[in-house]
């Protein structure tokens, strides 16, 4: 059996991938930042039992080697802090697109009008490194 024959047999054995799934899969590679330091989710207040009061902001902490990102999600706004503090571009990534802001001198930032669904934050400090948070659902 030749390679072409094998490929044709495999092609007929499996149904084609729907176009919208193929597009999502290819778009995922656009979100890849291979040289970035990954800050994974270390704490999510949504995982703890609810208190007496409701409607409080959701607090999350991401941790990576020598970096920490703390955010609060309040409605459609994210307020956060990059530690250690650094002047950095902050990019909110989601299936709806990307948009950004900058940290202030204390590493703080605000991102209004965050779309519902999956989001990740990408930080590009002035030293040329990159930090990316794991994806979360807001």
DRENPANU-392542 format. One record per residue (C-alpha): residue in one letter; chain; x, y, z. Coordinates in Angstrom, 1 decimal. Layout:
N
ATOM  rest  kette       X       Y       Z
ATOM     A      A       X       Y       Z
...
This chain:
138
ATOM  rest  kette       X       Y       Z
ATOM     X      A     0.0     0.0     0.0
ATOM     X      A     1.4     3.4    -0.9
ATOM     X      A     1.2     6.5     1.2
ATOM     X      A    -1.4     8.0    -1.0
ATOM     X      A    -3.6     4.9    -0.7
ATOM     X      A    -3.2     5.0     3.1
ATOM     X      A    -4.1     8.7     3.3
ATOM     X      A    -7.2     8.1     1.1
ATOM     X      A    -8.3     5.2     3.4
ATOM     X      A    -7.9     7.3     6.5
ATOM     X      A    -9.8    10.2     4.8
ATOM     X      A   -12.8     7.9     4.1
ATOM     X      A   -12.6     6.3     7.5
ATOM     X      A   -13.1     9.5     9.4
ATOM     X      A   -15.7    12.3     8.8
ATOM     X      A   -14.3    15.7     7.9
ATOM     X      A   -13.8    18.3    10.6
ATOM     X      A   -16.6    21.0    10.5
ATOM     X      A   -15.3    24.3     9.3
ATOM     X      A   -16.1    26.2    12.5
ATOM     X      A   -14.1    23.7    14.6
ATOM     X      A   -11.2    23.9    12.2
ATOM     X      A   -11.2    27.7    12.5
ATOM     X      A   -11.3    27.6    16.3
ATOM     X      A    -8.4    25.1    16.3
ATOM     X      A    -6.3    27.2    14.0
ATOM     X      A    -7.1    30.4    15.9
ATOM     X      A    -5.8    28.8    19.1
ATOM     X      A    -2.3    28.8    17.7
ATOM     X      A    -2.6    32.6    17.4
ATOM     X      A    -2.9    32.7    21.2
ATOM     X      A     0.2    30.7    21.7
ATOM     X      A     3.1    32.6    23.3
ATOM     X      A     5.8    30.0    23.4
ATOM     X      A     8.4    32.0    25.3
ATOM     X      A     6.1    33.4    28.0
ATOM     X      A     6.2    32.5    31.6
ATOM     X      A     3.0    30.7    32.5
ATOM     X      A     1.1    32.0    35.6
ATOM     X      A    -1.3    29.2    36.5
ATOM     X      A    -4.5    29.6    38.6
ATOM     X      A    -3.5    29.2    42.2
ATOM     X      A    -6.6    30.5    43.9
ATOM     X      A   -10.2    31.2    42.8
ATOM     X      A   -12.7    32.5    45.3
ATOM     X      A   -15.5    30.8    43.3
ATOM     X      A   -14.1    27.5    44.5
ATOM     X      A   -14.8    28.4    48.2
ATOM     X      A   -18.3    28.1    49.8
ATOM     X      A   -20.4    31.2    49.5
ATOM     X      A   -20.7    33.5    52.5
ATOM     X      A   -23.7    35.2    53.8
ATOM     X      A   -23.4    38.2    51.4
ATOM     X      A   -23.7    37.7    47.7
ATOM     X      A   -22.6    39.7    44.6
ATOM     X      A   -19.1    40.2    45.9
ATOM     X      A   -16.2    40.4    43.4
ATOM     X      A   -14.6    37.2    42.4
ATOM     X      A   -10.9    37.1    43.4
ATOM     X      A    -8.3    35.0    41.6
ATOM     X      A    -4.6    34.6    42.0
ATOM     X      A    -2.2    33.3    39.3
ATOM     X      A     1.3    32.2    40.2
ATOM     X      A     4.4    31.4    38.2
ATOM     X      A     8.1    31.4    38.7
ATOM     X      A     8.9    34.8    40.3
ATOM     X      A     5.6    36.3    39.3
ATOM     X      A     2.1    36.7    40.8
ATOM     X      A    -1.1    38.2    39.2
ATOM     X      A    -4.0    39.0    41.5
ATOM     X      A    -7.3    40.0    39.9
ATOM     X      A   -10.9    40.8    41.0
ATOM     X      A   -13.7    40.4    38.6
ATOM     X      A   -16.6    42.7    39.4
ATOM     X      A   -19.4    42.5    36.9
ATOM     X      A   -17.7    43.0    33.5
ATOM     X      A   -14.6    44.7    34.9
ATOM     X      A   -11.2    43.2    35.9
ATOM     X      A    -9.0    45.1    38.4
ATOM     X      A    -5.6    43.6    38.9
ATOM     X      A    -2.1    43.8    40.2
ATOM     X      A     1.1    42.4    38.7
ATOM     X      A     3.8    41.5    41.3
ATOM     X      A     6.5    42.3    41.4
ATOM     X      A     5.3    45.6    40.0
ATOM     X      A     6.5    46.4    36.5
ATOM     X      A     5.7    48.8    33.7
ATOM     X      A     3.9    46.4    31.3
ATOM     X      A     1.4    46.2    28.5
ATOM     X      A    -1.6    44.1    29.6
ATOM     X      A    -3.5    42.3    26.8
ATOM     X      A    -6.9    40.8    27.5
ATOM     X      A    -7.3    37.8    25.2
ATOM     X      A   -10.7    36.2    24.4
ATOM     X      A   -12.5    34.6    21.4
ATOM     X      A   -14.0    38.0    20.9
ATOM     X      A   -10.5    39.5    20.2
ATOM     X      A    -7.7    41.2    22.0
ATOM     X      A    -7.5    44.6    23.7
ATOM     X      A    -5.2    46.1    26.2
ATOM     X      A    -4.0    48.7    28.7
ATOM     X      A    -0.9    49.3    30.7
ATOM     X      A     0.0    48.8    34.3
ATOM     X      A     0.6    51.8    36.5
ATOM     X      A     3.8    52.4    38.6
ATOM     X      A     2.5    49.9    41.3
ATOM     X      A     1.7    47.2    38.8
ATOM     X      A    -2.0    47.9    38.9
ATOM     X      A    -4.4    47.8    35.9
ATOM     X      A    -8.1    48.0    35.0
ATOM     X      A    -9.8    46.3    32.1
ATOM     X      A   -13.4    47.5    31.6
ATOM     X      A   -16.1    45.7    29.5
ATOM     X      A   -14.6    42.2    29.7
ATOM     X      A   -16.6    39.8    27.4
ATOM     X      A   -18.3    36.9    29.0
ATOM     X      A   -16.6    33.5    28.4
ATOM     X      A   -13.0    32.4    28.3
ATOM     X      A   -10.2    35.0    28.9
ATOM     X      A    -6.5    35.1    29.5
ATOM     X      A    -4.2    37.9    30.3
ATOM     X      A    -0.8    38.5    28.6
ATOM     X      A     1.7    40.9    30.1
ATOM     X      A     4.6    42.3    28.2
ATOM     X      A     7.0    44.1    30.6
ATOM     X      A     9.5    46.6    29.3
ATOM     X      A    12.3    44.1    29.8
ATOM     X      A    11.0    42.1    26.7
ATOM     X      A     9.8    39.1    28.7
ATOM     X      A     6.2    37.8    28.5
ATOM     X      A     3.8    36.5    31.2
ATOM     X      A     0.6    34.8    30.4
ATOM     X      A    -2.2    33.6    32.7
ATOM     X      A    -4.0    30.3    32.3
ATOM     X      A    -7.5    30.6    30.7
ATOM     X      A   -10.5    31.2    33.0
ATOM     X      A   -14.2    31.5    32.4
ATOM     X      A   -15.8    34.8    33.4
